[in-house]
Amino acid sequence: MSLDVDSLERLIPEWVQSGDSTGQETLDLHIARYEFAAQQAKPGRLLDMACGAGYGTKLLCDRLSPKAMITGVDISEDAVKYAQANYGDSRIQFKVSNAMTYSDPERFDTIVSLETIEHLPDSKGFVAHLVNILEPGGILIGSVPTTPSVDANPHHLHDFTLETFQGLFHVHQMIEVGRFEQCQPFNPFALVTKREVRAKDIRPNLLKYYLQHPDALIRRIASTLCHGFTNQYMTMAWQKPL
């Protein structure tokens, strides 16, 4: 998967253009999630699953103990090459691998996977996989949009509410130890008319999509009535039982 300066996904700080308010706001949200993750992380081995271009992995490295050893994993060879070239550090390994099948000889003390779960066909299987490679007592930090996103963003495969997101972890008896809520207002007219720099990635023929998926339209209307024109995000930290 190649890197794209104007994509809704895989933000790269160095490529966010002046005047790209959506890009800068989204980058700020991502960085804030990584700051939260750094506060929740345990000492030891850390995995940043779906690390993208690596800026968040480097932030974790800078915030954590000098003894922390960090692995950044992404399915995109281009993203990993960029991360190695621009965010390399003696304490970071960047690897190309599939999030669903990545394995390591040792378990991790902390796993971070931000804005990943909504992209994968088997969200339950992905969370189960992360729990499996996490040390007992370890911390797992994940985030998802909790307002509808599948209708507008063709890269997303699942819509989550807070309750359905929590359910992915409760089934593994994971213990919530922290949460971080975010709200991002958006201008629906700027997005639909594609005046925003990154709006080219918005799902084409949205009206046709709603006609074919009336449940998605109902979710969008309900969310707008409840939250207005905002995207809501939840980042949560969970501890694996001993």
N, C-alpha and C positions, 0 to 999 in steps of 0.2 A: 504494500500500500504506500503510494508516494505521498510526500508532504505537500500540502496545498495552503498557500498563504491566506486564501479567502474562505477556507472550510469552516463549517460550524464546529468541527472536531479538531483535535490535535493542535491546540494553540501553541505558538512559539513566541516567547516574549520579544525576541529581536525582530520578528516579522509583523508585529501589530503596528498598523499604520496610524499616523496622526490623523485625527478626524474619524477613526474607526471606534466610535463610542461603544458599540456592542462588543467588539473584540476586547477593548480595554476593561470594560466592566466584567466580562466573562473571565478574563485573565485574573483580575483582582479576586473574584470569587474562588477560583481554583487555588490561588496562592493562600487565601485565608483558610481553605480546607486543609492544605498542607501544614499550615501553622498549627491548626488544631490537632492534626495527626501527630506532629512533633511533640506537642504537650502531653499526648496520651501514650506515646511509645514507651516501651520498656527497654532497658539496656540489653545489649546483645545483638543477635542477628535480625536484620529487618529486610523484608521483601516489599518492594513497590511494584505491584502487579498492574500491568497496562500503564507503564511509566511514560509513554509517549516520548516527547523530545528530551525528557530528563531534567527539566528545570526544577520540578518538585522533588525529585530524588536528590538533587544537589542541595536543595533547601533543607531536607531532612538530615543530610550529612552534615551541613553547617550547624544545625541546631542541636544535634545529639552529641553524646560523649565521644571523645576521640577514639575510644575502644569499639564503638559501634561498627559493624560490618554490614554493608547494604548491597542488595542485589536489585537491580531494576530490570524488569522483563517486559517486552512488548512483542507483538506479533509482526510488526512492521520493521523490516530490515533497514529501511531508510531512516525511520525514527531512531533506531538504536545506533546507527552510524552517526547521526546528528548528535545524539546524546553523548556518545563517546568523544566526539570531536569538540563539543562545546561545554560539556558539564562533567568531564572526566575528573576523577579523584582517586587517590590511592586506596581509599576505603570503599569504592563503588565498583561493582561488576555490572556491566550492562549485557543482557543476553536476549537473543531472538528466540521466542518460544510461544506456543499457543497457551492461553490462559487456562484452558480446560484440562490440559495434559502436562503442564510444567511440573517437574519433580526435582528434588534435591536430596542428597544423601542425609542431610540433617534437617530437622524441623526449625521453624523460625520463631523467635520470641515476639516479634511484631509483624503483622502483615497489613499493608495499606493498599487499598484498591478503590480509587475515587472515580466516580462517574463511569463505571465499567459494567455493572450488573445489568443495566437497561439495554446494553448492546448485544448481550449473549442470548442465543436461543434457549439454553437451559439454565435459567437463573438459579434454580434450586440446586442443580448439580454443581454449579460454579461455587456457590457458598459452601456446599458440603466439601468440595475439594479444598478450599482455603482452610476450613476448620480442620481437615485431616492433616495438612502440612504445618499446622500451628502447634507449638508446644502447649501442653496443659498449663494453665495459668497465663498463657500468652494473650496478647491484645490484637484484635482484628478491627480495623477501621475501614468503613465503607460509606459511600454516599450515593444517593440517587435523586433525581427530580421527584417531588411528591405532588406535583400538578401534572396534567396531561402533557406529553411531549411527542408521543408516537405520531399523532396526526400531522404535525408540522415538520418533524425531524425524521427523515426516512432512515437515518442511522440507528434509531432507537426501536427496539422490538417489544418493550414492555412499558406500561404505565404503572406507577406505584402510588399508593397512599402510604401514610405513616404506618398504618396497621399492617398492610401487606408487606411492607419492607421489614418491619419488626418480625413478622411471621417467618421470614427466611432464616432468622437466627434463633428464634424461640424453639424451633423444632430440634435444635442441637443443644438445648439447655444453656445457651450462651447468656451471660449476665451483662446487662447494659451498665456501662461505667461512665458514659459521657455522651452528650449530643450537642450539635451545633446547627442551628437553623439559619437559613439565608433566604432573602427575598430579592428578586431582580425584576423591577418594572420593565415593561416593554411597550412599544408603540405598535399596535396591530396593523395600522395603515402603512407604516414604513416597512414592515416586514412583508405584508401581502403585495405591496407595490414594488418590493425589492429595492427600496432606496438605501437600505443598510448595506454595507460592504459585504457582509457574510450572508445576505439574504438569498444569494443564488442557490444555496443549499436547501432552502425551504422546499418541502414537497411540492412538486408541480401538480396542477389540476386538483387543488385542495377540495373544491366543491364536489368534484367527481368522487374523491376519496370519501367524503362525508356521506354521499348518496349510497356508496357501496358499504360503508361502515357506520350506520346510524348510531351505534353505541358509542363510537368515538365522538360524534357530534354532541351527544347527550353529556358525556364526561366533560367536554370543553365548555358547554353552556353552564353546567353545574359549577365547574371550577371558576369560571368568570364571575358568576353570581356570588360566590363565596370569597374569592381572593382578588377580584378585579383583574386588570391586565398585568399580572405578575407571574413569574415563574418562582415556585417555591422549591427549595432544596433542603435535604436533611443529611447530615453527616453524623454517624453514630460510631461509638467505640464499644466493643464487646470483649468480655474476658471469657476465655475457655475454662470450664471447670477443671479443677485439679483431679 
